[in-house]
């Protein structure tokens, strides 16, 4: 089965879960402080990681055939280091994902 990495399991990604669970094994990357307040999701492996802390993303490299990037950008600034950190992690470990949304 294909594996989907969801970066940011907020409102939008949660609404998509019922459909996604039929097609993917799902890993959700969430900040550690968000995991404690989140109800468990059947069929979803929720793992700690922080897009603002690149070293916390290393363990996700090469694990997903598909990626759903649903995390918000930083609250200020003109660049998005969170997306840059996610892309760097994905590029670091073969195999590369087939799709990134």
C-alpha positions as CSV (number, residue, x, y, z in Angstrom):
1,X,0.0,0.0,0.0
2,X,1.1,3.6,-0.6
3,X,2.2,5.7,2.3
4,X,1.0,9.3,2.7
5,X,2.9,11.7,4.9
6,X,0.7,14.6,6.2
7,X,2.6,17.6,7.4
8,X,0.1,19.4,9.6
9,X,-3.0,17.5,10.6
10,X,-5.4,20.4,11.1
11,X,-8.9,21.1,10.0
12,X,-8.3,20.7,6.2
13,X,-6.3,17.5,6.4
14,X,-8.7,16.0,9.0
15,X,-11.6,16.6,6.7
16,X,-9.8,14.7,3.9
17,X,-8.8,11.7,6.1
18,X,-11.9,9.6,5.5
19,X,-11.2,9.4,1.8
20,X,-7.4,9.2,2.2
21,X,-7.6,6.2,4.5
22,X,-9.1,4.1,1.7
23,X,-5.9,4.6,-0.4
24,X,-3.0,5.2,1.9
25,X,-1.2,4.1,5.0
26,X,-1.0,7.5,6.8
27,X,1.8,9.1,8.8
28,X,0.9,12.5,10.3
29,X,3.8,14.8,11.3
30,X,2.8,17.1,14.1
31,X,4.5,19.4,16.6
32,X,5.0,17.5,19.9
33,X,2.8,20.0,21.8
34,X,-0.1,19.5,19.3
35,X,0.0,15.7,19.7
36,X,-1.0,15.9,23.4
37,X,-4.2,17.8,22.6
38,X,-5.2,15.8,19.6
39,X,-7.6,12.9,19.8
40,X,-6.2,9.7,18.3
41,X,-7.2,9.1,14.7
42,X,-8.0,5.5,13.7
43,X,-5.6,4.4,10.9
44,X,-3.2,7.3,11.4
45,X,0.3,7.0,12.9
46,X,0.8,10.4,14.5
47,X,4.5,11.2,15.0
48,X,6.3,14.2,16.4
49,X,8.2,16.6,14.1
50,X,8.5,20.3,13.8
51,X,8.9,22.0,10.4
52,X,10.7,24.8,12.2
53,X,13.3,22.3,13.5
54,X,14.9,20.6,10.5
55,X,16.7,18.0,12.7
56,X,13.3,16.7,13.9
57,X,12.3,15.8,10.3
58,X,15.2,13.4,9.5
59,X,13.3,10.3,10.5
60,X,10.6,11.0,7.9
61,X,13.0,10.9,4.9
62,X,12.2,8.2,2.4
63,X,9.2,6.9,4.3
64,X,6.3,8.3,2.1
65,X,5.3,7.7,-1.5
66,X,3.0,10.7,-1.3
67,X,3.0,14.0,0.8
68,X,0.2,16.3,1.8
69,X,1.7,19.6,3.1
70,X,-1.1,21.2,5.1
71,X,0.9,23.1,7.7
72,X,0.5,26.9,7.7
73,X,3.4,29.2,6.8
74,X,5.1,31.2,9.6
75,X,3.0,34.1,11.0
76,X,5.4,36.7,9.7
77,X,8.2,37.2,7.1
78,X,8.4,37.0,3.4
79,X,9.7,33.5,3.0
80,X,8.4,30.1,4.1
81,X,11.3,28.2,5.8
82,X,8.8,25.5,6.9
83,X,8.2,24.4,3.4
84,X,11.9,24.7,2.6
85,X,12.7,22.4,5.5
86,X,10.1,19.9,4.4
87,X,11.4,19.9,0.8
88,X,15.0,19.5,2.0
89,X,14.0,16.5,4.2
90,X,12.1,14.9,1.3
91,X,15.1,15.4,-1.1
92,X,17.5,13.8,1.5
93,X,16.2,10.3,1.4
94,X,15.4,8.0,-1.4
95,X,13.0,7.0,-2.5
96,X,11.6,10.4,-3.3
97,X,7.8,10.9,-3.0
98,X,5.8,10.4,-6.2
99,X,3.5,13.3,-5.4
100,X,3.5,16.4,-3.2
101,X,0.3,18.4,-2.7
